[in-house]
């Protein structure tokens, strides 16, 4: 059974999070910090974001995978 989590570039995840109110705060090394007033999300600035890392990012942001998939398909 294939994973429902896609492999994405950091820029795609950043655009998605910004749409949902997250703002860039700072970067330390290759890790970018975003904040929406309630939640903090750390995104590694690598070539690709692994499926498990994406799952962790969505958990940190308290956003469901179906919301991300809808965003990607529109």
PyMOL Python script that loads the backbone (N, CA, C, O; Angstrom):
from pymol import cmd

cmd.read_pdbstr("""\
ATOM      1  N   UNK A   1       0.851  -1.186   0.000  1.00  0.00           N
ATOM      2  CA  UNK A   1       0.000   0.000   0.000  1.00  0.00           C
ATOM      3  C   UNK A   1       0.888   1.239   0.000  1.00  0.00           C
ATOM      4  O   UNK A   1       1.713   1.398   0.900  1.00  0.00           O
ATOM      5  N   UNK A   2       0.742   2.108  -0.976  1.00  0.00           N
ATOM      6  CA  UNK A   2       1.583   3.299  -1.036  1.00  0.00           C
ATOM      7  C   UNK A   2       1.246   4.298   0.074  1.00  0.00           C
ATOM      8  O   UNK A   2       0.116   4.360   0.560  1.00  0.00           O
ATOM      9  N   UNK A   3       2.242   5.062   0.450  1.00  0.00           N
ATOM     10  CA  UNK A   3       2.066   6.075   1.485  1.00  0.00           C
ATOM     11  C   UNK A   3       1.236   7.228   0.944  1.00  0.00           C
ATOM     12  O   UNK A   3       1.346   7.592  -0.227  1.00  0.00           O
ATOM     13  N   UNK A   4       0.398   7.802   1.816  1.00  0.00           N
ATOM     14  CA  UNK A   4      -0.394   8.959   1.402  1.00  0.00           C
ATOM     15  C   UNK A   4       0.403  10.257   1.526  1.00  0.00           C
ATOM     16  O   UNK A   4      -0.053  11.312   1.085  1.00  0.00           O
ATOM     17  N   UNK A   5       1.599  10.178   2.129  1.00  0.00           N
ATOM     18  CA  UNK A   5       2.436  11.364   2.287  1.00  0.00           C
ATOM     19  C   UNK A   5       3.366  11.502   1.084  1.00  0.00           C
ATOM     20  O   UNK A   5       4.179  10.612   0.829  1.00  0.00           O
ATOM     21  N   UNK A   6       3.258  12.608   0.341  1.00  0.00           N
ATOM     22  CA  UNK A   6       4.139  12.798  -0.819  1.00  0.00           C
ATOM     23  C   UNK A   6       5.517  13.294  -0.392  1.00  0.00           C
ATOM     24  O   UNK A   6       5.686  13.812   0.712  1.00  0.00           O
ATOM     25  N   UNK A   7       6.489  13.133  -1.268  1.00  0.00           N
ATOM     26  CA  UNK A   7       7.809  13.718  -1.056  1.00  0.00           C
ATOM     27  C   UNK A   7       7.780  15.094  -1.711  1.00  0.00           C
ATOM     28  O   UNK A   7       7.538  15.209  -2.912  1.00  0.00           O
ATOM     29  N   UNK A   8       8.026  16.134  -0.923  1.00  0.00           N
ATOM     30  CA  UNK A   8       7.918  17.509  -1.409  1.00  0.00           C
ATOM     31  C   UNK A   8       9.217  18.267  -1.199  1.00  0.00           C
ATOM     32  O   UNK A   8      10.080  17.857  -0.423  1.00  0.00           O
ATOM     33  N   UNK A   9       9.333  19.384  -1.909  1.00  0.00           N
ATOM     34  CA  UNK A   9      10.449  20.304  -1.695  1.00  0.00           C
ATOM     35  C   UNK A   9      10.076  21.234  -0.535  1.00  0.00           C
ATOM     36  O   UNK A   9       8.893  21.485  -0.301  1.00  0.00           O
ATOM     37  N   UNK A  10      11.065  21.741   0.182  1.00  0.00           N
ATOM     38  CA  UNK A  10      10.766  22.666   1.284  1.00  0.00           C
ATOM     39  C   UNK A  10       9.955  23.875   0.825  1.00  0.00           C
ATOM     40  O   UNK A  10       9.081  24.336   1.560  1.00  0.00           O
ATOM     41  N   UNK A  11      10.221  24.398  -0.370  1.00  0.00           N
ATOM     42  CA  UNK A  11       9.495  25.579  -0.850  1.00  0.00           C
ATOM     43  C   UNK A  11       8.005  25.304  -0.997  1.00  0.00           C
ATOM     44  O   UNK A  11       7.187  26.196  -0.774  1.00  0.00           O
ATOM     45  N   UNK A  12       7.642  24.073  -1.372  1.00  0.00           N
ATOM     46  CA  UNK A  12       6.225  23.715  -1.495  1.00  0.00           C
ATOM     47  C   UNK A  12       5.552  23.687  -0.123  1.00  0.00           C
ATOM     48  O   UNK A  12       4.409  24.122   0.020  1.00  0.00           O
ATOM     49  N   UNK A  13       6.252  23.183   0.868  1.00  0.00           N
ATOM     50  CA  UNK A  13       5.703  23.134   2.223  1.00  0.00           C
ATOM     51  C   UNK A  13       5.589  24.545   2.798  1.00  0.00           C
ATOM     52  O   UNK A  13       4.609  24.867   3.469  1.00  0.00           O
ATOM     53  N   UNK A  14       6.591  25.384   2.534  1.00  0.00           N
ATOM     54  CA  UNK A  14       6.563  26.766   3.019  1.00  0.00           C
ATOM     55  C   UNK A  14       5.358  27.507   2.433  1.00  0.00           C
ATOM     56  O   UNK A  14       4.653  28.199   3.168  1.00  0.00           O
ATOM     57  N   UNK A  15       5.110  27.379   1.140  1.00  0.00           N
ATOM     58  CA  UNK A  15       3.956  28.033   0.515  1.00  0.00           C
ATOM     59  C   UNK A  15       2.651  27.569   1.152  1.00  0.00           C
ATOM     60  O   UNK A  15       1.756  28.373   1.411  1.00  0.00           O
ATOM     61  N   UNK A  16       2.552  26.276   1.401  1.00  0.00           N
ATOM     62  CA  UNK A  16       1.361  25.719   2.033  1.00  0.00           C
ATOM     63  C   UNK A  16       1.172  26.291   3.436  1.00  0.00           C
ATOM     64  O   UNK A  16       0.075  26.730   3.781  1.00  0.00           O
ATOM     65  N   UNK A  17       2.227  26.289   4.245  1.00  0.00           N
ATOM     66  CA  UNK A  17       2.119  26.796   5.613  1.00  0.00           C
ATOM     67  C   UNK A  17       1.798  28.288   5.641  1.00  0.00           C
ATOM     68  O   UNK A  17       1.023  28.739   6.484  1.00  0.00           O
ATOM     69  N   UNK A  18       2.388  29.054   4.728  1.00  0.00           N
ATOM     70  CA  UNK A  18       2.103  30.489   4.679  1.00  0.00           C
ATOM     71  C   UNK A  18       0.635  30.738   4.348  1.00  0.00           C
ATOM     72  O   UNK A  18       0.040  31.692   4.849  1.00  0.00           O
ATOM     73  N   UNK A  19       0.052  29.891   3.512  1.00  0.00           N
ATOM     74  CA  UNK A  19      -1.378  30.014   3.191  1.00  0.00           C
ATOM     75  C   UNK A  19      -2.229  29.820   4.442  1.00  0.00           C
ATOM     76  O   UNK A  19      -3.310  30.399   4.558  1.00  0.00           O
ATOM     77  N   UNK A  20      -1.746  29.010   5.373  1.00  0.00           N
ATOM     78  CA  UNK A  20      -2.481  28.729   6.600  1.00  0.00           C
ATOM     79  C   UNK A  20      -1.996  29.565   7.787  1.00  0.00           C
ATOM     80  O   UNK A  20      -2.170  29.168   8.939  1.00  0.00           O
ATOM     81  N   UNK A  21      -1.388  30.720   7.506  1.00  0.00           N
ATOM     82  CA  UNK A  21      -1.088  31.701   8.537  1.00  0.00           C
ATOM     83  C   UNK A  21       0.261  31.608   9.207  1.00  0.00           C
ATOM     84  O   UNK A  21       0.521  32.362  10.145  1.00  0.00           O
ATOM     85  N   UNK A  22       1.129  30.721   8.771  1.00  0.00           N
ATOM     86  CA  UNK A  22       2.457  30.623   9.377  1.00  0.00           C
ATOM     87  C   UNK A  22       3.383  31.655   8.756  1.00  0.00           C
ATOM     88  O   UNK A  22       3.361  31.875   7.545  1.00  0.00           O
ATOM     89  N   UNK A  23       4.191  32.283   9.588  1.00  0.00           N
ATOM     90  CA  UNK A  23       5.156  33.297   9.158  1.00  0.00           C
ATOM     91  C   UNK A  23       6.570  32.815   9.494  1.00  0.00           C
ATOM     92  O   UNK A  23       6.803  32.197  10.533  1.00  0.00           O
ATOM     93  N   UNK A  24       7.502  33.114   8.590  1.00  0.00           N
ATOM     94  CA  UNK A  24       8.905  32.784   8.813  1.00  0.00           C
ATOM     95  C   UNK A  24       9.427  33.604   9.979  1.00  0.00           C
ATOM     96  O   UNK A  24       9.229  34.818  10.022  1.00  0.00           O
ATOM     97  N   UNK A  25      10.091  32.953  10.925  1.00  0.00           N
ATOM     98  CA  UNK A  25      10.654  33.624  12.099  1.00  0.00           C
ATOM     99  C   UNK A  25      12.157  33.760  11.967  1.00  0.00           C
ATOM    100  O   UNK A  25      12.695  34.866  12.014  1.00  0.00           O
ATOM    101  N   UNK A  26      12.844  32.620  11.801  1.00  0.00           N
ATOM    102  CA  UNK A  26      14.302  32.662  11.685  1.00  0.00           C
ATOM    103  C   UNK A  26      14.796  31.339  11.117  1.00  0.00           C
ATOM    104  O   UNK A  26      14.051  30.366  10.996  1.00  0.00           O
ATOM    105  N   UNK A  27      16.075  31.340  10.777  1.00  0.00           N
ATOM    106  CA  UNK A  27      16.716  30.129  10.279  1.00  0.00           C
ATOM    107  C   UNK A  27      18.021  29.936  11.020  1.00  0.00           C
ATOM    108  O   UNK A  27      18.792  30.877  11.212  1.00  0.00           O
ATOM    109  N   UNK A  28      18.256  28.700  11.434  1.00  0.00           N
ATOM    110  CA  UNK A  28      19.520  28.358  12.083  1.00  0.00           C
ATOM    111  C   UNK A  28      20.069  27.158  11.337  1.00  0.00           C
ATOM    112  O   UNK A  28      19.495  26.070  11.397  1.00  0.00           O
ATOM    113  N   UNK A  29      21.169  27.347  10.640  1.00  0.00           N
ATOM    114  CA  UNK A  29      21.701  26.278   9.793  1.00  0.00           C
ATOM    115  C   UNK A  29      20.735  26.005   8.663  1.00  0.00           C
ATOM    116  O   UNK A  29      20.358  26.916   7.926  1.00  0.00           O
ATOM    117  N   UNK A  30      20.335  24.760   8.523  1.00  0.00           N
ATOM    118  CA  UNK A  30      19.415  24.415   7.438  1.00  0.00           C
ATOM    119  C   UNK A  30      17.982  24.251   7.933  1.00  0.00           C
ATOM    120  O   UNK A  30      17.147  23.696   7.218  1.00  0.00           O
ATOM    121  N   UNK A  31      17.682  24.720   9.136  1.00  0.00           N
ATOM    122  CA  UNK A  31      16.335  24.560   9.678  1.00  0.00           C
ATOM    123  C   UNK A  31      15.636  25.910   9.791  1.00  0.00           C
ATOM    124  O   UNK A  31      16.147  26.848  10.403  1.00  0.00           O
ATOM    125  N   UNK A  32      14.453  25.981   9.184  1.00  0.00           N
ATOM    126  CA  UNK A  32      13.655  27.210   9.186  1.00  0.00           C
ATOM    127  C   UNK A  32      12.543  27.082  10.224  1.00  0.00           C
ATOM    128  O   UNK A  32      11.916  26.031  10.356  1.00  0.00           O
ATOM    129  N   UNK A  33      12.311  28.159  10.949  1.00  0.00           N
ATOM    130  CA  UNK A  33      11.281  28.171  11.986  1.00  0.00           C
ATOM    131  C   UNK A  33      10.122  29.057  11.536  1.00  0.00           C
ATOM    132  O   UNK A  33      10.320  30.195  11.109  1.00  0.00           O
ATOM    133  N   UNK A  34       8.903  28.511  11.640  1.00  0.00           N
ATOM    134  CA  UNK A  34       7.688  29.236  11.296  1.00  0.00           C
ATOM    135  C   UNK A  34       6.763  29.236  12.505  1.00  0.00           C
ATOM    136  O   UNK A  34       6.776  28.307  13.312  1.00  0.00           O
ATOM    137  N   UNK A  35       5.949  30.306  12.621  1.00  0.00           N
ATOM    138  CA  UNK A  35       5.065  30.464  13.776  1.00  0.00           C
ATOM    139  C   UNK A  35       3.761  31.093  13.307  1.00  0.00           C
ATOM    140  O   UNK A  35       3.770  31.976  12.450  1.00  0.00           O
ATOM    141  N   UNK A  36       2.638  30.641  13.864  1.00  0.00           N
ATOM    142  CA  UNK A  36       1.340  31.207  13.476  1.00  0.00           C
ATOM    143  C   UNK A  36       0.619  31.885  14.637  1.00  0.00           C
ATOM    144  O   UNK A  36      -0.571  32.183  14.534  1.00  0.00           O
ATOM    145  N   UNK A  37       1.318  32.128  15.730  1.00  0.00           N
ATOM    146  CA  UNK A  37       0.696  32.738  16.892  1.00  0.00           C
ATOM    147  C   UNK A  37       0.391  31.717  17.979  1.00  0.00           C
ATOM    148  O   UNK A  37       0.246  32.071  19.148  1.00  0.00           O
ATOM    149  N   UNK A  38       0.296  30.450  17.591  1.00  0.00           N
ATOM    150  CA  UNK A  38      -0.006  29.376  18.526  1.00  0.00           C
ATOM    151  C   UNK A  38       0.970  28.213  18.413  1.00  0.00           C
ATOM    152  O   UNK A  38       1.391  27.646  19.421  1.00  0.00           O
ATOM    153  N   UNK A  39       1.324  27.864  17.191  1.00  0.00           N
ATOM    154  CA  UNK A  39       2.155  26.692  16.920  1.00  0.00           C
ATOM    155  C   UNK A  39       3.463  27.097  16.258  1.00  0.00           C
ATOM    156  O   UNK A  39       3.502  28.034  15.461  1.00  0.00           O
ATOM    157  N   UNK A  40       4.530  26.387  16.591  1.00  0.00           N
ATOM    158  CA  UNK A  40       5.833  26.559  15.955  1.00  0.00           C
ATOM    159  C   UNK A  40       6.131  25.313  15.139  1.00  0.00           C
ATOM    160  O   UNK A  40       5.921  24.189  15.594  1.00  0.00           O
ATOM    161  N   UNK A  41       6.627  25.531  13.917  1.00  0.00           N
ATOM    162  CA  UNK A  41       6.949  24.431  13.014  1.00  0.00           C
ATOM    163  C   UNK A  41       8.382  24.618  12.520  1.00  0.00           C
ATOM    164  O   UNK A  41       8.771  25.715  12.120  1.00  0.00           O
ATOM    165  N   UNK A  42       9.153  23.549  12.551  1.00  0.00           N
ATOM    166  CA  UNK A  42      10.523  23.560  12.055  1.00  0.00           C
ATOM    167  C   UNK A  42      10.562  22.782  10.742  1.00  0.00           C
ATOM    168  O   UNK A  42      10.089  21.647  10.677  1.00  0.00           O
ATOM    169  N   UNK A  43      11.127  23.391   9.693  1.00  0.00           N
ATOM    170  CA  UNK A  43      11.231  22.750   8.387  1.00  0.00           C
ATOM    171  C   UNK A  43      12.702  22.683   7.994  1.00  0.00           C
ATOM    172  O   UNK A  43      13.374  23.714   7.945  1.00  0.00           O
ATOM    173  N   UNK A  44      13.211  21.483   7.712  1.00  0.00           N
ATOM    174  CA  UNK A  44      14.589  21.389   7.223  1.00  0.00           C
ATOM    175  C   UNK A  44      14.667  21.879   5.784  1.00  0.00           C
ATOM    176  O   UNK A  44      13.823  21.528   4.960  1.00  0.00           O
ATOM    177  N   UNK A  45      15.661  22.674   5.484  1.00  0.00           N
ATOM    178  CA  UNK A  45      15.823  23.227   4.141  1.00  0.00           C
ATOM    179  C   UNK A  45      16.786  22.337   3.358  1.00  0.00           C
ATOM    180  O   UNK A  45      17.918  22.727   3.071  1.00  0.00           O
ATOM    181  N   UNK A  46      16.316  21.134   3.017  1.00  0.00           N
ATOM    182  CA  UNK A  46      17.092  20.169   2.261  1.00  0.00           C
ATOM    183  C   UNK A  46      16.499  20.062   0.856  1.00  0.00           C
ATOM    184  O   UNK A  46      15.544  20.770   0.536  1.00  0.00           O
ATOM    185  N   UNK A  47      17.053  19.184   0.013  1.00  0.00           N
ATOM    186  CA  UNK A  47      16.532  19.027  -1.346  1.00  0.00           C
ATOM    187  C   UNK A  47      15.093  18.552  -1.348  1.00  0.00           C
ATOM    188  O   UNK A  47      14.258  19.086  -2.078  1.00  0.00           O
ATOM    189  N   UNK A  48      14.803  17.553  -0.538  1.00  0.00           N
ATOM    190  CA  UNK A  48      13.465  16.983  -0.427  1.00  0.00           C
ATOM    191  C   UNK A  48      13.149  16.768   1.043  1.00  0.00           C
ATOM    192  O   UNK A  48      14.044  16.607   1.873  1.00  0.00           O
ATOM    193  N   UNK A  49      11.860  16.770   1.346  1.00  0.00           N
ATOM    194  CA  UNK A  49      11.413  16.471   2.695  1.00  0.00           C
ATOM    195  C   UNK A  49      10.874  15.036   2.686  1.00  0.00           C
ATOM    196  O   UNK A  49       9.945  14.722   1.943  1.00  0.00           O
ATOM    197  N   UNK A  50      11.452  14.185   3.502  1.00  0.00           N
ATOM    198  CA  UNK A  50      11.038  12.785   3.572  1.00  0.00           C
ATOM    199  C   UNK A  50       9.608  12.669   4.095  1.00  0.00           C
ATOM    200  O   UNK A  50       9.095  13.574   4.753  1.00  0.00           O
ATOM    201  N   UNK A  51       8.984  11.546   3.791  1.00  0.00           N
ATOM    202  CA  UNK A  51       7.583  11.327   4.174  1.00  0.00           C
ATOM    203  C   UNK A  51       7.383  11.407   5.684  1.00  0.00           C
ATOM    204  O   UNK A  51       6.425  12.022   6.150  1.00  0.00           O
ATOM    205  N   UNK A  52       8.269  10.796   6.441  1.00  0.00           N
ATOM    206  CA  UNK A  52       8.152  10.835   7.899  1.00  0.00           C
ATOM    207  C   UNK A  52       8.341  12.233   8.455  1.00  0.00           C
ATOM    208  O   UNK A  52       7.686  12.616   9.425  1.00  0.00           O
ATOM    209  N   UNK A  53       9.234  12.995   7.844  1.00  0.00           N
ATOM    210  CA  UNK A  53       9.459  14.383   8.260  1.00  0.00           C
ATOM    211  C   UNK A  53       8.237  15.233   7.944  1.00  0.00           C
ATOM    212  O   UNK A  53       7.845  16.083   8.743  1.00  0.00           O
ATOM    213  N   UNK A  54       7.634  15.006   6.780  1.00  0.00           N
ATOM    214  CA  UNK A  54       6.411  15.734   6.421  1.00  0.00           C
ATOM    215  C   UNK A  54       5.302  15.428   7.413  1.00  0.00           C
ATOM    216  O   UNK A  54       4.565  16.325   7.821  1.00  0.00           O
ATOM    217  N   UNK A  55       5.180  14.173   7.800  1.00  0.00           N
ATOM    218  CA  UNK A  55       4.164  13.796   8.786  1.00  0.00           C
ATOM    219  C   UNK A  55       4.397  14.545  10.097  1.00  0.00           C
ATOM    220  O   UNK A  55       3.447  15.026  10.716  1.00  0.00           O
ATOM    221  N   UNK A  56       5.648  14.645  10.518  1.00  0.00           N
ATOM    222  CA  UNK A  56       5.997  15.363  11.739  1.00  0.00           C
ATOM    223  C   UNK A  56       5.678  16.856  11.623  1.00  0.00           C
ATOM    224  O   UNK A  56       5.174  17.461  12.569  1.00  0.00           O
ATOM    225  N   UNK A  57       5.974  17.449  10.460  1.00  0.00           N
ATOM    226  CA  UNK A  57       5.687  18.871  10.227  1.00  0.00           C
ATOM    227  C   UNK A  57       4.185  19.126  10.336  1.00  0.00           C
ATOM    228  O   UNK A  57       3.758  20.084  10.980  1.00  0.00           O
ATOM    229  N   UNK A  58       3.390  18.268   9.708  1.00  0.00           N
ATOM    230  CA  UNK A  58       1.938  18.438   9.764  1.00  0.00           C
ATOM    231  C   UNK A  58       1.414  18.256  11.183  1.00  0.00           C
ATOM    232  O   UNK A  58       0.480  18.947  11.591  1.00  0.00           O
ATOM    233  N   UNK A  59       2.004  17.333  11.940  1.00  0.00           N
ATOM    234  CA  UNK A  59       1.611  17.164  13.343  1.00  0.00           C
ATOM    235  C   UNK A  59       1.947  18.408  14.155  1.00  0.00           C
ATOM    236  O   UNK A  59       1.144  18.851  14.976  1.00  0.00           O
ATOM    237  N   UNK A  60       3.132  18.976  13.931  1.00  0.00           N
ATOM    238  CA  UNK A  60       3.524  20.194  14.639  1.00  0.00           C
ATOM    239  C   UNK A  60       2.561  21.340  14.326  1.00  0.00           C
ATOM    240  O   UNK A  60       2.213  22.132  15.201  1.00  0.00           O
ATOM    241  N   UNK A  61       2.137  21.413  13.057  1.00  0.00           N
ATOM    242  CA  UNK A  61       1.258  22.497  12.620  1.00  0.00           C
ATOM    243  C   UNK A  61      -0.203  22.218  12.940  1.00  0.00           C
ATOM    244  O   UNK A  61      -1.047  23.102  12.791  1.00  0.00           O
ATOM    245  N   UNK A  62      -0.516  20.994  13.378  1.00  0.00           N
ATOM    246  CA  UNK A  62      -1.883  20.568  13.655  1.00  0.00           C
ATOM    247  C   UNK A  62      -2.763  20.698  12.403  1.00  0.00           C
ATOM    248  O   UNK A  62      -3.880  21.213  12.455  1.00  0.00           O
ATOM    249  N   UNK A  63      -2.220  20.214  11.276  1.00  0.00           N
ATOM    250  CA  UNK A  63      -2.924  20.234   9.993  1.00  0.00           C
ATOM    251  C   UNK A  63      -3.025  18.798   9.490  1.00  0.00           C
ATOM    252  O   UNK A  63      -2.052  18.045   9.536  1.00  0.00           O
ATOM    253  N   UNK A  64      -4.193  18.433   9.016  1.00  0.00           N
ATOM    254  CA  UNK A  64      -4.446  17.077   8.531  1.00  0.00           C
ATOM    255  C   UNK A  64      -3.849  16.873   7.144  1.00  0.00           C
ATOM    256  O   UNK A  64      -3.761  17.817   6.359  1.00  0.00           O
ATOM    257  N   UNK A  65      -3.439  15.647   6.840  1.00  0.00           N
ATOM    258  CA  UNK A  65      -2.860  15.317   5.536  1.00  0.00           C
ATOM    259  C   UNK A  65      -3.843  15.598   4.407  1.00  0.00           C
ATOM    260  O   UNK A  65      -3.428  15.990   3.316  1.00  0.00           O
ATOM    261  N   UNK A  66      -5.139  15.405   4.649  1.00  0.00           N
ATOM    262  CA  UNK A  66      -6.132  15.652   3.593  1.00  0.00           C
ATOM    263  C   UNK A  66      -6.154  17.120   3.192  1.00  0.00           C
ATOM    264  O   UNK A  66      -6.414  17.434   2.030  1.00  0.00           O
ATOM    265  N   UNK A  67      -5.891  18.018   4.121  1.00  0.00           N
ATOM    266  CA  UNK A  67      -5.820  19.453   3.808  1.00  0.00           C
ATOM    267  C   UNK A  67      -4.651  19.734   2.886  1.00  0.00           C
ATOM    268  O   UNK A  67      -4.786  20.502   1.933  1.00  0.00           O
ATOM    269  N   UNK A  68      -3.506  19.124   3.153  1.00  0.00           N
ATOM    270  CA  UNK A  68      -2.332  19.289   2.294  1.00  0.00           C
ATOM    271  C   UNK A  68      -2.592  18.711   0.914  1.00  0.00           C
ATOM    272  O   UNK A  68      -2.266  19.349  -0.088  1.00  0.00           O
ATOM    273  N   UNK A  69      -3.172  17.518   0.837  1.00  0.00           N
ATOM    274  CA  UNK A  69      -3.430  16.891  -0.456  1.00  0.00           C
ATOM    275  C   UNK A  69      -4.428  17.705  -1.281  1.00  0.00           C
ATOM    276  O   UNK A  69      -4.273  17.823  -2.497  1.00  0.00           O
ATOM    277  N   UNK A  70      -5.453  18.268  -0.630  1.00  0.00           N
ATOM    278  CA  UNK A  70      -6.390  19.149  -1.343  1.00  0.00           C
ATOM    279  C   UNK A  70      -5.670  20.371  -1.907  1.00  0.00           C
ATOM    280  O   UNK A  70      -5.913  20.777  -3.043  1.00  0.00           O
ATOM    281  N   UNK A  71      -4.777  20.953  -1.096  1.00  0.00           N
ATOM    282  CA  UNK A  71      -4.010  22.119  -1.532  1.00  0.00           C
ATOM    283  C   UNK A  71      -3.139  21.774  -2.746  1.00  0.00           C
ATOM    284  O   UNK A  71      -3.057  22.557  -3.693  1.00  0.00           O
ATOM    285  N   UNK A  72      -2.502  20.625  -2.719  1.00  0.00           N
ATOM    286  CA  UNK A  72      -1.607  20.230  -3.802  1.00  0.00           C
ATOM    287  C   UNK A  72      -2.353  19.937  -5.094  1.00  0.00           C
ATOM    288  O   UNK A  72      -1.807  20.133  -6.180  1.00  0.00           O
ATOM    289  N   UNK A  73      -3.585  19.474  -4.991  1.00  0.00           N
ATOM    290  CA  UNK A  73      -4.356  19.081  -6.174  1.00  0.00           C
ATOM    291  C   UNK A  73      -5.201  20.209  -6.734  1.00  0.00           C
ATOM    292  O   UNK A  73      -5.932  20.001  -7.703  1.00  0.00           O
ATOM    293  N   UNK A  74      -5.122  21.387  -6.157  1.00  0.00           N
ATOM    294  CA  UNK A  74      -5.873  22.554  -6.686  1.00  0.00           C
ATOM    295  C   UNK A  74      -4.967  23.534  -7.357  1.00  0.00           C
ATOM    296  O   UNK A  74      -5.429  24.562  -7.852  1.00  0.00           O
TER     297      UNK A  74
END
""", "prot")
cmd.dss("prot")
cmd.show_as("cartoon", "prot")
cmd.util.cbc("prot")
cmd.orient("prot")
